[in-house]
Amino acid sequence: MSVREYQKRRRRDRIFQAAMKLFRERGFQETTATDIAKAAHVSRGTFFNYFPYKEAVLLDYGSLLLNRLREEVRRKLAQGQDPLAVLRYLFQELATFTKGEKDLLLPLLYELLNPDPIRARAAFQALPLGDLIAEVLKPLQEKGIVRQDLSLERMGRTLADLYFLAALRWAAYTPKRDLEEELDKFLALALEGVLTRETTKA
């Protein structure tokens, strides 16, 4: 890494740390790009050179947390743990993160629904939860435990969407409910299907 690249990385990290500190102290909506730039000792223009909009800081944060979770999930799979148990662990950890970061979660998840396709795509790429879930499902598909007629990518993204929408609804409308219990029910419903077995056989 060149000196210039090192300096840019350090400056980006300084801006990121300053932004996250302000988000937690003042609230996301109450914090402006000018506030962040001032706290990071950079110009407002420099802030936008590294983060094109305020929500992009949260995308970095979400990506960081997902990377850590990916390492733990891969470690559990490498140890030979039951993939279904690992999948439930993944959803439990997501619930824990969601409850702990509710005030930052809403603007983060709203980015996935942003009407600007460029921003929505940036959020989708920063939070590849579906790919991680697909990794967990792969050994189950190889053993014939999950269906073969759908791709791992589609199934992974469907379960990821289940989390994103459930977490968004919980944070926005029903924060008094037990999110872990809600996600566990949604996951069970997704894995078992909505039709009775008698209907499916018919």
N, C-alpha and C positions, 0 to 999 in steps of 0.2 A: 504494500500500500504506500503510495506516495505521500509526501508531507501535505500536499494540497487535499488529497482525499481524506487523510486523517483529520485535518482541520475541519473539513466539511462534515464529517461524521460526528465530531465532537460538538460542532455548532448545532447540528440537527438534534442531537441528544439533549443539549442544553435547552433548546426551545421546547422539546417534548416534555422534559421534566418540569419546566416552568409552567407549561400549559396544564399539565395534570395536577400540579399543586394548586393552581388557581381554580380549576374546575371543582376540586374538592372543597376548597375554602369558600368560594363565592357562589358556586353553582355554574353549570355549563352555560345556561342562557345568559347569565349576568356577566360572563367573562367575554371580553372582546379581543380581537386580534391585536389591537393596540396595547391592551393590558398585558397580553402574553409577550409581545415584543419588548415592552418596557422591562418586564420581569426577567427576560432572558438577555437583556442588554444588547439587543439588535434593533435594527430599524423595522418598521412595519412592512416595508417592501421585502426585506430579508426573510421575514416570517413567511410571506406568501411565496417566496422562492422555494422554500422547503415544504410548505403545506398550503396547497392552493385554496383551501377553505378550512374553517375551524374544525369541522367534523373529521377531517383527514387525520387529525391528531388521535382521535378515538379509534380510527381504523388501525393505526399503528399499535395502539394499546390492545385492541382485540386480537390482532395478529400475534402479538407477543404472548398473550395468554394462551392462544390456541396452539402455538408452537410448543409451549411448555406441556400442555395437555397431550399433544401428539407424542412427545417423548415418553411420557408415562404410559400411554396406551400401547405404544410399540414395545415397551419393556415388559408389560404384562403379557402381551401376545407371545413375545419371544420366550417367556418363562413357561409357556404352554397353558396359560389360564384359559378357561372356557370363554370363547368369544362373546357369547350371550351375556355372561357376567361382566365382561369388559365393556360391552355396550351399555349395560345398566350403570356401570361405574362412570362411564363417560357422561351419561345424562344426569347422574347425581352431581358430578363436578360442575356441569353446566348450570344446574339449579343453584348450587352454592355460590358460584360466581355471580349469577343473575341477582340473587337476593342481596349479595354484598355490594353490588354496584348498580342498584336499580336506577339511581339518578343519572348515571352515565349511559345506562343501557338503552334507554328510550331514543336519544338522538343517534346512538350507534346503529340500532336496528332500523330506524327510519331511513337511514342511508341505503339500506337494501331495497327500500320501496321508493327511492327518490325518482321523481318523474324525469329528471335529467338522466338519459341512458348512460352517459359517460360516468357520472357519479355512481349510479347504481352498479355499473360494471366494476368500478374500482372497489366498491364495498364487497361485491361478490368475490373478487379475486383476493381481497385482503382477508376474507373469512371463509376459507375453503373447508368448512365443516363437513360438507357432503363427501369430500374426498377421504377425510379421516374415517368417517362412518363406513365408507366403501371398503377401506382396509380391514376394518373389523369384520365385515360381512363376508369377505373373500374366502376365508377358510370354511365358513359355513356353507357357502355355495359349492365349494369344491367337494364337500361331504354330502351334498344333496339335501341339506337341512333347510336352505332357503331356495326359493323358486329359481329356475334356470331360464325362464322365458323373458326375464327383465335383466337389463345390464346392472352391474354393480353401481355404476355412475348414477343411473336413474333412481335406484333404491336408496343410495346414500343421500342424494340430494332431496329426495322426498322426506326422509327422516330428519334431515337438517332443516327443511322448511317447517316441519312439525315443531321442532324446538323453537325456531325463530318466531313463528307466529304465536305459539303458546306463551313464550316469554314476553313478547310484545303486549299481548292481551293482558297477561298477569300484571306487568309493570304499569300499564295504562289504566286498567279497570278493576282488577281484583287482587291487589297486593296483600290482602288479609288472608287469602287462601294459602294453603301449604303447597308451594311450588314443586317441591320434590315429589309429593304425592300426585299432583296434577300431571307432571311429566311422566311419572311411572305408569299412570293409567293410559295416557296418550300413547306411550311406547308399546304397552301391552296390546292396545287396540290396533295399532299399526301392524304389529307382528302377527296378531291372530286374525285380523280381517274383521269386517263388520257384518258379514253374512253368517248365519248359523251353518253348521256343518251339513245339516240336512238339506238346506237350501243350496249349498255349494254342490252337493252330490247330485241333486236333481238337475 
